[in-house]
């Protein structure tokens, strides 16, 4: 079976390469992909939305995992099924790839194709070659780092949200080509769709009660807690009954798990208190409707800081995560823009404290925003798109 799988991969790779020889380049074709084809979201979505309006001369297509095609059909988006024959043809014909996570290593990038890697977050936890040990299934530390840098060598552009990230990305990804330090395109939405009317409309659209405050709980994945390669475990590590009894009259919780987490959490009995939006197409809307964020080590808090709303860090396993799994790039415990708590009791207490008008001042969130959100102004998509389009035009000339 293993030999057959290896042979199949070799044949597929050869077919992909052959498509590059048989089909001419289409200088108007751009391929977008978000989180392995699973979402219509993130930086690729923001760039797609900008380009579809301001550059109608280009043909824009999404690369989509067939299991997640419903979202793209609902939005009437042009797409091709990932790894299909058409996908191999169009990936080779396209003049530009835009994605926010690594493509499979075996995919050869045509010499005439430009590859824009948007990535998907400001780093708190160590990345790629900066990691001391790798605990993910199906790989080891040396192999992981080697494969990562083989992939990053294919990138022509890398988007960075701030100066801090640029320095880390260049080193951790061993990337020496063009970094577009522009702010993140995905955060443009937070400057244009977070007013009272927009929030009210979105709450109605997704059937959330308008008379209650919204807590967004968006934790990250754990490298060493998994079912299989690419499928990670997650448990709610707070007492849901206790949270409901203390907060249920005033709040609802919107749960957004990381795209790598494959759990279907049992929230039966609490459907009017906790809502699982893990499969909702884009977290940006959940940012806008929420009154406060609870997270842990996820990069979501760097984006959420743009809204200037309270943030709480539920870090019940911080010692293991910090000292074994990943490690941090800065003193998270002393510089996080909100309180760090480890128990349900403490979590409830700081949620209630977050209602005070001076909560953000206590945790010096302005200094945090000044460092990490300085470039965010609602125009990052424009800056990235125009730079890349200029590059494409110059290549043709």
N, C-alpha and C positions, 0 to 999 in steps of 0.2 A: 504494500500500500504506500509506504514512504517513497519507494522508488518511482511508483506511478505518479505520485504527487509532484516529485522533483522533475520528472519528464514532462508533465503537463505544464509546469511553470516555465521550463525551458522553451517549450513549443509556443506558449503564449508570448513570452518575451521576444522570440524570433518573429512572431506574427506582428507584434507592435513595431519592431524595427522595420519589417518589410512594408508596413503601411506608410512609414516615413519615406520610403523610396518610391512607392507607387503613386502617391497623391501629392499634388502641388500645394504649396503654401497658400493659405488664404489670409491676406494681410488685413482683412476686416474682421476676423474671427477671434473672439476672446472667450476663454473657458474659466469659469468660477467654480470654486469648491469650498465648502465650509465643514469643518470637523468630519472629514472622511466621507463627505457626501450625505451626512445625516441631517443637516440643518440648512435652513435659509436664514442665515444669521451672521452676526459678527462683522469684522472688517470687510470681508468679501461682499456681504450684502450692502453695506454702506457705499462701497465703491460701485457696485452694480447699479444701485439706485441713482447715484450721481451720473454715471456714464450713460445710462439709458435716457436721461433727460438732456444732458449737455453734449453727448457725442453719438447721435443717432446714426452716424455713418458707420458705426461698428456693429457687428452681429454678436450678440452676447448669449452664451449658453452656460447652463449649470451642469456640473458633473454630480450625479445623484445616486446614492445607494438605493436600489429598487425597493427596499423595504420601507423607505421614507419618501416615496414619490408623491404620496397623497398631499403633502404640504405644497409642493411645487405645482401640482395640478389645481389645487384650490386657489392659488394665486395666479394661475394661468401663466406660469413661467416657462420659457423654453428650456428643455433639459434633455440630457442623454443619460442612459443608464450606465453607471460606472462598471468598467471592465467588459462591456459589450463590444461587438465588432464596430458599431458606429462610434463608440467612445474611443477605440484605438485609432480610428480614422481621423476623428475630429481633434483629438489630442495632438496628433502629428500635423494636421493642417493649420492649427491655430497659431496665431502670431504671439499670443500672450496667455500665460497661466497665472491665475490669482488664487491663492489658497492660504489658509491660516494654520495648517498643520502639515506635517511631513507627508509627502506622497510615498508610496511603496518604493523601496530602494531599487528594485529591479527595473523601474521605468526609466528608459534612456531619454534624456531631454534632447530634442532636435537642436542642432546648432543655431538654426534660424528662429527658434522660439525664445522669447523673454519670459523669465520666471520671477514673479513677484511673490515673495513670502511675507505675509502681513503679520504672522505670529498671532498670539491670542492673549497677551497679558504682560503687564509690568511684573518683573520677577521679584518675589520675596524669597521663595525656596530656590535652592541651587539647581542649575540647569546643565544638561549635556556634559561637556568635558569638565565642568566645575564640580560635578558630583563625585563624592569620595567612593561611594558604593552604590550599586544598582540592585534593587530587590524585585524588579519586575519579572513576571514569568516569561520563559522563552528566550532569555538572554542572560548575559553576565556583564560585568562592568566594562571590561575591555571591548567586547563585541558591541555593546550599546554605544559607546563613545565613537568607535570606528565607523559604525553605520551612520551615526548622526552626522559626522563631519563629511562623509561621502555624499549624503543628501544635501547638506548646506553648501557644498561646493557647486551645486547646480544652480543655486539662487543667483539672480542678477541684481535684485533689489530686496532689501529687508526694511520693513517699516518699524520705526521706533517711536514710542509715545513721549519720550523725554531723554534728557542727557544721561541720566542715571542708567536707563535701560540700554542706551547705545553702547556704553562702555562694557556692560555685562554681556550683551549680545555678541559683540565683536570677539570677545575672549572665549566665552562659553561655546559659541557656535563656530569658532575659528573662521569668522567671516571677514574677508578683506575687500569686498566689492562695495557697492553703493548702499549706504544706510540713509533712508529718508526719515529724518527726525522731524516729524510733522505734527505730533499728537496722533491719537487713534481715530480713524474714520468712524468707527462704531460709536464713539462718544458724541458725535455731532447731534445725534437724536436727542440726547439729554438736554441740549440747548434749544431745541425746537419743539419738543413734545412733552414737556413736563409742567405745563401750566394747568390751572384748575380744570378747564374745559376738557383738555386732552386726557387728563387722569380720569375724570368722570366718564368719558366716553369709553375708555379702555376697560374700566371696571365693569361697565354694563356689557361690553362685548364678551368678556370672559366670565360673566356671572359671579362677580364678587359683591358682597354687600357694601353699599356706599356709605352706610352709617357707622362703619367700624374702621379702625386704623389697621394698616397692613404691615405685618412683619415679614420681610423676605429672608428666608433661611437658605443660604447658598454655600454649602460646604464643599470642599475639594475631595479628591480620591486619595486613598492610601496605597502606596506602591506595593506593600507587602500583604494586602488584604484583597484576595482575588478568587474568582471561580476558575478562570482560565486566562490565557493571553488576551488582553484587550477587554476583559469583562471583570470589573472590580466590584467588591462587596461594599455595602454601607449599612449601618444601623443607626437609628435615632438614639443618641446617647443621652437624651434628657427624658424625664418622666412626663409623658404626654398628658396623662390624667391630671397631674399636679399643675402643669402649664395651663390646661383648660380651666381648671377650677379657679386659678389665680387671675387669668387674663381673658377668659372667654367672653365676658360681657362687653369688653371694649375692643378686643383685637381679633384678627384672624391671622393665621400663618400661611404664607405661600412658600411651598417647598420647591427648590430648584436644585436637583442633583447634577453633578458633573456628567458630561456626555459619555465618559468612560464607565460610569457606574451602571450596572445592569439590574439592580434590585427593583422589585415591585413591593414597596413597603406597605405593611398592613396598617391602615389608618381607619379601619372600620370602627364606627361608633363616634368618630370625631369629624365626620365629613363637613359639618357646619363650622368647624374651627380650623382645620388644617387642609389645605388644598395642594395636591401634587401637580405642579406645572413643570415637571422635569422634561416632558416632551413638548412643551410650548416652544415654538420655533425660534424665538429670540429673547434673551434675557433682558434686553434693553427696555422693553415694555414693562417688565416686572420691576425694574429699577424705578421707573417713572411713577408707578402707582403705589410704591411702598413708602411708609413713613419712617422706617428704620431698617437697617440691615444687620443680620446676624450671619457671620461667616467664621472661618478659622484661618487657614493659610492660603486660601484661594486668592487669585489676583483680582477678584471682583471688587474688593474694597478700594483699589486704586481708581477704578472707573466710578464707583458710587460716590467717591469723595467730591466729584464735580457737582453733585446735587446739594452739598452742604447740609446733609441730614445725618442724624446719629448713626453710629456704627458700634457694634458689640462683637467681641471675638470669643466664641465658645471653643476653648482649646483644652478639652479634657485629657488629650494625649500629647501635650506639647513637649514633654521631656523626651518621649520616644521619637516624635516627629523631628524635633530639632537636633537631637544628638545621634540618632541612628539613621532615619530614613532619608532626610534631605539636608538639613542645615539651612540657615538663613543668611541673606546677604547683608542684613543690618540688624541692630539690636531691637528686634521686634517687640520684646516684652516692655521696653522702655520708650519706644518710638511709635507704637501702634496708635492710630487716631481714634482710640476708644478703649474701654476697659477690657481686660482679659479675665475670663471666668472659667471655672472647671466643673461646677455643680449646677443642678437645676435650681436650687434655692438662690444661689448667687445670680444666675441668669434672670430669674424673675425680678430680683431686686434691682438690677441695673436697667432692665426694660422700664420699670417704673421711674427710675431716676432719669432716664432719657427724655422724659416729658418736661424736664426743667429747661428754662430758657438759656442757661449758661452751660449746658452739658458739653457742647462742642468746644467752648472756651477752656473748660477744665482739661480737656485732652488735646488742646493745642492743634486742632484740625486745620486751622489756617496755615500754619507753618508746613504741615503735611501737603496741603494743596499747592502751596507756593513752590514746593520742590517737585512734586510728581504730576501736577495738572496744569503747569504754567502754559503749555502750548495749546491746551484745549479751548476752543472758541467757537465750535460749530462749523469750521471750514477745513478740517483736516482732509476730508474726502476730496475736496477741490484741489488741495495742494498735492496730494499723492497722484490723483488721476491726471492732472495737467503735466506733471513731471514725467510720468510714464508715457502718456500719449505723445509728448514731445520726443521722447526717446524712440518710440516706434516710428514716428514720421522721419526722423533723422536716419534710421536704419534703412528705410526704403530708398531715400535719396542717395 
